[in-house]
Amino acid sequence: MSELSVLRLKKNEERRLRAGHLWVFSNEVDGEKTPLKRFAPGEYVIVEDSRQQPLGLAYVNPESLICARLLSRDHRVAIDHAFLLKRLSRALHLREMLFAKPYYRLVYGESDGLPGLVIDRLGDVLVLQASTLGAERLQEQVMDVLDKLLSPRTLVVKNTSSLRQFEKLENYVRVLGAPLEGPIPIEENGARFLVDPVEGQKTGWFFDHRLNRAVAARLSKCQRVLDLFSYTGGWGVQAALGGAESVDCVDSSESALALAAENARLNGVADRMGFIRQDVFEFLKQLRHKRQRYDLIVADPPALIKRKKDVKAGVEAYHRLNQAAMQVLNPGGVLVSASCSFNLPRSTLHDILRTSSRHLDRHLVILGQGCQGPDHPVHPAIPETEYLKTFFCHLSMPL
């Protein structure tokens, strides 16, 4: 690989890479010796430290703050069919150890050695998302390997991630193979769901909360359950299957609620479920005025903090949401509070729950904590791979 260009780092800027991280930031590059403008977007480069010692092979995007991402510690490796087959086979083997049925996140970016790439397996349908230029450059080869490895009926290229804007990439969706006539079936925790990988959010389903939804379902027996930001009913349907007396799903999306209602019928629990199209914060305000309460409330909003500059406003939004949910929770009830915002640390959500309960003069104890499922494995050197946090809280009147 001697023909590859070299990207050299400033003195001491290799420490994070040597510790296991895969990202190079533009301010870590020695711009005098290797100006970023010299590199073509998507080009493969050898990353070196300031002493010219190779650190690995990466793809580069001079237009991005994260200007390079390592694909291998071996700077001599070829990024070809054999390389991708090895990475994808390893990811598949891990998931097949974890799950009996083919419904999971097959590739989780950096944790699976394929930075910027996400692949969900929905039975015989695969959904691929490339959030970086380097990952997009690889996707045709990846799809060829996937075809040989799994022979999917359909492959959906869902390149609509908000992260693509930071790489100056356009959004688009492509459906390859057999056309999809509508939502497709998956299974989770013994429940069946129809998901829409083309029109739905992200890849169509959120596998990351699999374990947390199972816990919530066990806590739902004989309870009146409120599922906020319900999307297509992942939490609500499983709560009903867990024996909930009733479940109300609230979301602002008409299409998501229509699919949630279909999922309720599919699982035989439609008679105990209601679907309300409304802004969640307004709905909670109305509940408070009507003095209506629930026994178990799931508050699993979309990311309220997308970037560091949104932290202050986002923390305030999480405060408002959790406090409003506590106000309509029966004494002795359970609040399931979740966040998928990486920029909201677990400790901060913990503190939000503490301060909100004290403001309302409620006694709060944490029954347990949840994280993302094992098909979203956390890379110990890359904190960005750990983003999901969930608290199961029991609230009662003050002691």
Kinemage of the C-alpha trace (Angstrom):
@kinemage 1
@onewidth
@group {chain A} dominant
@subgroup {mainchain}
@vectorlist {calphas} color= white
{ca met a 1} P 0.000 0.000 0.000
{ca ser a 2} L 3.032 2.272 -0.433
{ca glu a 3} L 1.213 4.198 -3.155
{ca leu a 4} L -1.234 5.626 -0.616
{ca ser a 5} L -0.868 9.198 0.578
{ca val a 6} L 0.142 9.906 4.165
{ca leu a 7} L -1.889 11.878 6.693
{ca arg a 8} L 0.441 12.969 9.485
{ca leu a 9} L -0.622 14.021 12.954
{ca lys a 10} L 0.795 16.701 15.187
{ca lys a 11} L 2.958 15.744 18.135
{ca asn a 12} L 1.092 13.764 20.817
{ca glu a 13} L -2.157 13.744 18.838
{ca glu a 14} L -1.904 10.000 18.284
{ca arg a 15} L -2.665 9.128 21.920
{ca arg a 16} L -6.393 8.659 21.410
{ca leu a 17} L -5.835 6.450 18.361
{ca arg a 18} L -3.297 4.323 20.197
{ca ala a 19} L -5.829 3.921 23.006
{ca gly a 20} L -8.282 2.400 20.523
{ca his a 21} L -10.326 5.257 19.073
{ca leu a 22} L -10.803 5.397 15.300
{ca trp a 23} L -11.378 9.090 14.603
{ca val a 24} L -8.972 11.819 13.495
{ca phe a 25} L -10.118 15.417 13.911
{ca ser a 26} L -8.975 18.075 11.489
{ca asn a 27} L -7.191 20.092 14.217
{ca glu a 28} L -5.037 17.051 15.023
{ca val a 29} L -3.495 16.957 11.549
{ca asp a 30} L -0.097 18.482 10.811
{ca gly a 31} L -1.353 20.863 8.144
{ca glu a 32} L 2.117 22.025 7.163
{ca lys a 33} L 3.436 18.592 6.292
{ca thr a 34} L 0.145 17.072 5.048
{ca pro a 35} L -2.402 19.798 4.205
{ca leu a 36} L -5.918 18.403 4.193
{ca lys a 37} L -6.741 20.185 0.943
{ca arg a 38} L -4.359 17.828 -0.837
{ca phe a 39} L -6.614 14.844 -0.242
{ca ala a 40} L -9.517 13.802 -2.399
{ca pro a 41} L -12.771 13.222 -0.473
{ca gly a 42} L -13.111 9.514 0.276
{ca glu a 43} L -9.456 8.758 -0.450
{ca tyr a 44} L -7.677 6.017 1.508
{ca val a 45} L -4.652 7.250 3.457
{ca ile a 46} L -2.012 5.946 5.836
{ca val a 47} L -2.244 7.768 9.153
{ca glu a 48} L 1.121 8.424 10.798
{ca asp a 49} L 2.160 9.976 14.079
{ca ser a 50} L 4.568 12.928 14.218
{ca arg a 51} L 7.537 10.505 14.154
{ca gln a 52} L 6.268 8.967 10.912
{ca gln a 53} L 5.182 5.732 12.593
{ca pro a 54} L 2.108 4.257 10.880
{ca leu a 55} L -1.075 4.087 12.973
{ca gly a 56} L -3.336 2.476 10.400
{ca leu a 57} L -5.283 2.903 7.205
{ca ala a 58} L -8.206 5.314 7.045
{ca tyr a 59} L -10.580 6.988 4.664
{ca val a 60} L -10.456 10.768 4.621
{ca asn a 61} L -12.846 13.649 4.074
{ca pro a 62} L -11.105 17.042 4.217
{ca glu a 63} L -14.510 18.774 4.389
{ca ser a 64} L -15.492 17.190 7.700
{ca leu a 65} L -14.495 18.001 11.281
{ca ile a 66} L -13.817 14.271 11.718
{ca cys a 67} L -11.483 14.261 8.759
{ca ala a 68} L -10.425 10.594 8.870
{ca arg a 69} L -11.663 7.287 10.302
{ca leu a 70} L -9.476 4.227 10.686
{ca leu a 71} L -10.571 1.070 8.905
{ca ser a 72} L -7.608 -1.037 10.013
{ca arg a 73} L -4.562 -0.843 12.263
{ca asp a 74} L -2.684 -2.626 9.477
{ca his a 75} L -1.746 0.140 7.055
{ca arg a 76} L -0.823 -2.440 4.411
{ca val a 77} L -4.256 -4.070 4.187
{ca ala a 78} L -6.350 -3.856 1.017
{ca ile a 79} L -9.922 -2.635 1.459
{ca asp a 80} L -11.461 -5.188 -0.884
{ca his a 81} L -14.027 -7.976 -1.030
{ca ala a 82} L -12.006 -10.222 1.297
{ca phe a 83} L -11.611 -7.440 3.872
{ca leu a 84} L -15.344 -6.654 3.890
{ca leu a 85} L -16.324 -10.318 3.935
{ca lys a 86} L -14.210 -10.829 7.050
{ca arg a 87} L -15.713 -7.804 8.840
{ca leu a 88} L -19.301 -8.622 7.893
{ca ser a 89} L -18.925 -12.319 8.692
{ca arg a 90} L -17.592 -11.457 12.139
{ca ala a 91} L -20.532 -9.110 12.769
{ca leu a 92} L -22.997 -11.770 11.583
{ca his a 93} L -21.431 -14.455 13.777
{ca leu a 94} L -21.789 -12.250 16.848
{ca arg a 95} L -25.481 -11.554 16.157
{ca glu a 96} L -26.231 -15.200 15.479
{ca met a 97} L -24.739 -16.016 18.886
{ca leu a 98} L -27.037 -13.444 20.481
{ca phe a 99} L -30.324 -13.925 18.639
{ca ala a 100} L -32.274 -16.943 17.433
{ca lys a 101} L -34.143 -15.022 14.741
{ca pro a 102} L -32.855 -12.633 12.039
{ca tyr a 103} L -34.122 -9.361 13.485
{ca tyr a 104} L -31.309 -7.153 14.762
{ca arg a 105} L -28.696 -4.508 13.970
{ca leu a 106} L -26.189 -6.441 11.921
{ca val a 107} L -23.528 -3.719 11.713
{ca tyr a 108} L -23.053 -0.946 14.245
{ca gly a 109} L -20.416 1.294 12.699
{ca glu a 110} L -17.159 1.693 14.572
{ca ser a 111} L -17.960 -1.125 17.012
{ca asp a 112} L -17.945 -3.576 14.098
{ca gly a 113} L -14.895 -2.055 12.418
{ca leu a 114} L -16.908 -0.328 9.689
{ca pro a 115} L -17.000 3.371 10.638
{ca gly a 116} L -20.003 5.320 9.428
{ca leu a 117} L -21.981 2.236 8.380
{ca val a 118} L -25.168 0.840 9.910
{ca ile a 119} L -27.024 -2.242 8.655
{ca asp a 120} L -30.277 -3.567 10.131
{ca arg a 121} L -31.537 -7.052 9.366
{ca leu a 122} L -35.320 -7.282 9.110
{ca gly a 123} L -35.662 -10.934 8.162
{ca asp a 124} L -34.889 -11.202 4.459
{ca val a 125} L -34.748 -7.412 4.079
{ca leu a 126} L -31.569 -5.478 4.871
{ca val a 127} L -31.471 -1.730 5.486
{ca leu a 128} L -28.144 0.042 4.973
{ca gln a 129} L -27.226 3.549 6.123
{ca ala a 130} L -23.963 5.277 5.270
{ca ser a 131} L -23.472 8.456 7.303
{ca thr a 132} L -19.971 9.309 6.036
{ca leu a 133} L -18.391 9.768 2.635
{ca gly a 134} L -15.980 6.900 3.224
{ca ala a 135} L -18.813 4.540 4.160
{ca glu a 136} L -20.777 5.615 1.102
{ca arg a 137} L -17.767 4.893 -1.075
{ca leu a 138} L -17.728 1.353 0.352
{ca gln a 139} L -21.449 0.648 0.127
{ca glu a 140} L -21.514 -0.917 -3.348
{ca gln a 141} L -18.844 -3.427 -2.289
{ca val a 142} L -20.672 -3.994 0.992
{ca met a 143} L -23.908 -4.742 -0.839
{ca asp a 144} L -22.110 -7.237 -3.074
{ca val a 145} L -20.732 -9.057 -0.015
{ca leu a 146} L -24.131 -8.991 1.704
{ca asp a 147} L -25.727 -10.517 -1.364
{ca lys a 148} L -23.297 -13.434 -1.255
{ca leu a 149} L -23.395 -13.756 2.540
{ca leu a 150} L -27.145 -13.515 3.193
{ca ser a 151} L -28.938 -13.408 -0.213
{ca pro a 152} L -31.467 -10.790 0.952
{ca arg a 153} L -34.763 -10.487 -0.901
{ca thr a 154} L -34.545 -6.708 -0.742
{ca leu a 155} L -31.845 -4.229 0.212
{ca val a 156} L -32.918 -0.712 1.149
{ca val a 157} L -30.275 2.014 1.011
{ca lys a 158} L -31.678 4.533 3.506
{ca asn a 159} L -29.138 7.339 3.297
{ca thr a 160} L -31.148 9.975 5.143
{ca ser a 161} L -29.144 10.356 8.367
{ca ser a 162} L -28.786 13.892 9.699
{ca leu a 163} L -25.055 13.143 10.108
{ca arg a 164} L -24.623 13.216 6.337
{ca gln a 165} L -24.871 17.008 6.289
{ca phe a 166} L -21.553 17.213 8.157
{ca glu a 167} L -19.944 15.218 5.325
{ca lys a 168} L -21.569 17.372 2.606
{ca leu a 169} L -23.617 14.390 1.404
{ca glu a 170} L -27.072 14.433 -0.172
{ca asn a 171} L -29.904 12.330 1.249
{ca tyr a 172} L -31.600 9.627 -0.829
{ca val a 173} L -33.349 6.267 -0.636
{ca arg a 174} L -32.892 3.316 -3.006
{ca val a 175} L -34.688 -0.031 -3.007
{ca leu a 176} L -32.737 -2.864 -4.629
{ca gly a 177} L -34.009 -6.371 -5.357
{ca ala a 178} L -37.656 -7.293 -4.871
{ca pro a 179} L -39.860 -4.204 -4.436
{ca leu a 180} L -41.534 -3.661 -1.092
{ca glu a 181} L -45.315 -3.408 -1.322
{ca gly a 182} L -45.605 -1.888 2.144
{ca pro a 183} L -44.559 -2.564 5.741
{ca ile a 184} L -42.749 -5.846 6.422
{ca pro a 185} L -42.970 -8.180 9.459
{ca ile a 186} L -40.395 -8.515 12.231
{ca glu a 187} L -40.414 -10.067 15.708
{ca glu a 188} L -39.181 -8.744 19.041
{ca asn a 189} L -39.503 -10.304 22.491
{ca gly a 190} L -42.182 -12.646 21.191
{ca ala a 191} L -44.272 -9.826 19.701
{ca arg a 192} L -44.874 -9.269 15.993
{ca phe a 193} L -44.602 -5.900 14.294
{ca leu a 194} L -44.974 -4.410 10.864
{ca val a 195} L -42.228 -1.901 10.081
{ca asp a 196} L -41.673 0.409 7.140
{ca pro a 197} L -37.970 0.703 6.252
{ca val a 198} L -38.655 3.071 3.343
{ca glu a 199} L -41.069 5.635 4.818
{ca gly a 200} L -40.430 5.064 8.530
{ca gln a 201} L -37.944 6.796 10.812
{ca lys a 202} L -34.285 5.788 10.467
{ca thr a 203} L -34.229 2.127 9.363
{ca gly a 204} L -37.881 1.620 10.300
{ca trp a 205} L -37.355 0.089 13.752
{ca phe a 206} L -35.353 0.830 16.906
{ca phe a 207} L -33.732 -2.429 17.980
{ca asp a 208} L -31.654 -0.649 20.624
{ca his a 209} L -34.477 -0.671 23.214
{ca arg a 210} L -35.237 -4.393 22.880
{ca leu a 211} L -34.164 -5.325 26.425
{ca asn a 212} L -35.706 -2.232 28.009
{ca arg a 213} L -39.069 -2.890 26.368
{ca ala a 214} L -39.010 -6.419 27.782
{ca val a 215} L -38.491 -5.053 31.303
{ca ala a 216} L -41.289 -2.490 30.867
{ca ala a 217} L -43.633 -5.221 29.622
{ca arg a 218} L -43.052 -7.246 32.811
{ca leu a 219} L -43.856 -4.185 34.923
{ca ser a 220} L -47.064 -3.469 32.989
{ca lys a 221} L -49.263 -6.288 34.283
{ca cys a 222} L -52.659 -4.928 35.409
{ca gln a 223} L -51.431 -1.328 34.934
{ca arg a 224} L -52.831 1.627 33.014
{ca val a 225} L -49.942 2.431 30.656
{ca leu a 226} L -49.083 5.600 28.769
{ca asp a 227} L -46.607 5.301 25.887
{ca leu a 228} L -45.274 8.745 24.951
{ca phe a 229} L -43.581 9.294 21.574
{ca ser a 230} L -44.951 5.840 20.814
{ca tyr a 231} L -43.949 5.713 17.109
{ca thr a 232} L -45.285 2.349 15.831
{ca gly a 233} L -46.068 0.867 19.242
{ca gly a 234} L -42.882 -0.940 20.213
{ca trp a 235} L -43.300 -0.202 23.928
{ca gly a 236} L -47.107 -0.066 24.000
{ca val a 237} L -47.890 -3.323 22.221
{ca gln a 238} L -45.412 -5.239 24.369
{ca ala a 239} L -46.901 -3.646 27.504
{ca ala a 240} L -50.338 -4.861 26.433
{ca leu a 241} L -48.945 -8.340 25.795
{ca gly a 242} L -47.418 -8.157 29.272
{ca gly a 243} L -50.917 -7.898 30.728
{ca ala a 244} L -51.551 -4.142 30.911
{ca glu a 245} L -55.141 -3.213 31.717
{ca ser a 246} L -54.996 -0.514 29.047
{ca val a 247} L -52.387 1.278 26.932
{ca asp a 248} L -52.599 4.733 25.371
{ca cys a 249} L -50.069 5.556 22.641
{ca val a 250} L -49.348 9.227 21.950
{ca asp a 251} L -47.424 10.483 18.926
{ca ser a 252} L -47.571 13.430 16.521
{ca ser a 253} L -47.275 11.211 13.421
{ca glu a 254} L -50.513 9.973 11.883
{ca ser a 255} L -48.730 7.322 9.805
{ca ala a 256} L -46.793 5.998 12.816
{ca leu a 257} L -49.987 5.687 14.881
{ca ala a 258} L -51.774 3.939 12.003
{ca leu a 259} L -49.010 1.344 11.951
{ca ala a 260} L -49.117 1.099 15.765
{ca ala a 261} L -52.842 0.343 15.560
{ca glu a 262} L -52.145 -2.327 12.944
{ca asn a 263} L -49.472 -3.813 15.205
{ca ala a 264} L -51.986 -3.921 18.065
{ca arg a 265} L -54.398 -5.866 15.856
{ca leu a 266} L -51.593 -8.156 14.699
{ca asn a 267} L -50.884 -9.111 18.318
{ca gly a 268} L -54.510 -9.398 19.415
{ca val a 269} L -54.409 -6.505 21.899
{ca ala a 270} L -56.275 -3.801 19.972
{ca asp a 271} L -59.212 -3.895 22.409
{ca arg a 272} L -56.971 -2.595 25.210
{ca met a 273} L -55.092 0.058 23.248
{ca gly a 274} L -55.854 3.641 22.297
{ca phe a 275} L -54.010 5.894 19.839
{ca ile a 276} L -53.839 9.649 20.241
{ca arg a 277} L -52.304 11.972 17.678
{ca gln a 278} L -51.067 15.007 19.580
{ca asp a 279} L -47.989 16.870 20.711
{ca val a 280} L -46.754 15.014 23.796
{ca phe a 281} L -46.111 18.127 25.893
{ca glu a 282} L -49.583 19.506 25.139
{ca phe a 283} L -51.155 16.120 25.874
{ca leu a 284} L -49.451 15.948 29.284
{ca lys a 285} L -50.620 19.469 30.063
{ca gln a 286} L -54.219 18.497 29.283
{ca leu a 287} L -53.956 15.360 31.413
{ca arg a 288} L -52.768 17.440 34.334
{ca his a 289} L -55.713 19.838 34.002
{ca lys a 290} L -58.172 16.918 33.760
{ca arg a 291} L -56.478 15.164 36.702
{ca gln a 292} L -56.112 11.965 34.672
{ca arg a 293} L -53.349 9.585 35.746
{ca tyr a 294} L -51.563 6.432 34.706
{ca asp a 295} L -49.769 3.658 36.567
{ca leu a 296} L -46.808 3.257 34.207
{ca ile a 297} L -45.513 5.898 31.813
{ca val a 298} L -42.881 5.433 29.127
{ca ala a 299} L -41.087 8.659 28.141
{ca asp a 300} L -38.813 7.725 25.233
{ca pro a 301} L -38.452 10.870 23.109
{ca pro a 302} L -36.385 11.277 19.959
{ca ala a 303} L -32.990 12.870 20.570
{ca leu a 304} L -33.701 16.247 22.167
{ca ile a 305} L -29.982 17.100 22.021
{ca lys a 306} L -28.503 16.507 18.579
{ca arg a 307} L -25.378 18.642 18.956
{ca lys a 308} L -23.356 20.144 21.788
{ca lys a 309} L -24.801 23.578 21.126
{ca asp a 310} L -28.270 22.152 21.885
{ca val a 311} L -27.338 20.909 25.369
{ca lys a 312} L -28.860 23.730 27.423
{ca ala a 313} L -32.211 23.748 25.611
{ca gly a 314} L -32.240 19.953 25.468
{ca val a 315} L -31.655 19.514 29.202
{ca glu a 316} L -34.540 21.911 29.852
{ca ala a 317} L -36.755 19.848 27.517
{ca tyr a 318} L -35.873 16.622 29.338
{ca his a 319} L -36.678 18.371 32.627
{ca arg a 320} L -40.081 19.500 31.336
{ca leu a 321} L -40.911 16.086 29.907
{ca asn a 322} L -40.007 14.066 32.988
{ca gln a 323} L -41.585 16.465 35.424
{ca ala a 324} L -44.800 16.587 33.381
{ca ala a 325} L -44.878 12.781 33.242
{ca met a 326} L -44.399 12.527 37.003
{ca gln a 327} L -47.347 14.889 37.521
{ca val a 328} L -49.742 12.462 35.816
{ca leu a 329} L -48.329 9.304 37.394
{ca asn a 330} L -50.324 7.600 40.129
{ca pro a 331} L -48.589 7.268 43.524
{ca gly a 332} L -46.785 3.945 43.465
{ca gly a 333} L -46.429 4.156 39.694
{ca val a 334} L -43.433 3.567 37.459
{ca leu a 335} L -41.797 6.049 35.117
{ca val a 336} L -39.606 4.616 32.365
{ca ser a 337} L -37.401 7.541 31.367
{ca ala a 338} L -35.115 7.146 28.362
{ca ser a 339} L -32.763 9.241 26.270
{ca cys a 340} L -30.968 8.465 23.021
{ca ser a 341} L -29.026 11.753 23.112
{ca phe a 342} L -25.298 11.027 23.343
{ca asn a 343} L -24.738 14.578 24.595
{ca leu a 344} L -26.965 13.936 27.609
{ca pro a 345} L -24.789 11.925 30.018
{ca arg a 346} L -26.435 9.231 32.099
{ca ser a 347} L -25.494 11.213 35.213
{ca thr a 348} L -27.378 14.250 33.905
{ca leu a 349} L -30.568 12.283 33.240
{ca his a 350} L -30.181 10.781 36.711
{ca asp a 351} L -29.987 14.295 38.147
{ca ile a 352} L -32.991 15.448 36.088
{ca leu a 353} L -35.065 12.651 37.605
{ca arg a 354} L -33.843 13.471 41.115
{ca thr a 355} L -34.519 17.198 40.898
{ca ser a 356} L -37.877 16.739 39.156
{ca ser a 357} L -39.121 14.374 41.846
{ca arg a 358} L -37.932 16.683 44.619
{ca his a 359} L -39.628 19.661 42.957
{ca leu a 360} L -42.909 17.723 43.049
{ca asp a 361} L -42.211 16.402 46.558
{ca arg a 362} L -42.257 12.792 45.408
{ca his a 363} L -40.211 9.914 46.774
{ca leu a 364} L -38.299 8.426 43.825
{ca val a 365} L -36.228 5.275 43.815
{ca ile a 366} L -34.519 3.733 40.802
{ca leu a 367} L -35.540 0.123 40.272
{ca gly a 368} L -33.031 -0.474 37.537
{ca gln a 369} L -31.157 0.987 34.599
{ca gly a 370} L -31.053 -0.041 30.978
{ca cys a 371} L -28.768 0.509 28.028
{ca gln a 372} L -28.689 -0.342 24.332
{ca gly a 373} L -29.010 -3.973 23.322
{ca pro a 374} L -26.030 -6.209 22.501
{ca asp a 375} L -26.518 -5.759 18.764
{ca his a 376} L -25.340 -2.178 19.451
{ca pro a 377} L -22.071 -3.183 21.162
{ca val a 378} L -20.118 -0.471 22.948
{ca his a 379} L -16.514 0.083 21.887
{ca pro a 380} L -14.617 0.749 25.152
{ca ala a 381} L -12.317 3.320 23.527
{ca ile a 382} L -15.106 5.153 21.665
{ca pro a 383} L -17.571 6.759 24.086
{ca glu a 384} L -19.686 7.895 21.120
{ca thr a 385} L -20.828 4.281 20.632
{ca glu a 386} L -22.637 4.344 24.004
{ca tyr a 387} L -25.612 6.667 23.743
{ca leu a 388} L -28.779 5.013 25.099
{ca lys a 389} L -29.759 5.253 28.741
{ca thr a 390} L -32.957 4.210 30.525
{ca phe a 391} L -34.111 4.544 34.131
{ca phe a 392} L -36.950 2.542 35.665
{ca cys a 393} L -38.241 4.747 38.475
{ca his a 394} L -40.804 4.055 41.196
{ca leu a 395} L -42.513 7.162 42.558
{ca ser a 396} L -44.596 7.454 45.679
{ca met a 397} L -45.787 10.103 48.096
{ca pro a 398} L -43.099 11.633 50.343
{ca leu a 399} L -41.949 9.494 53.241
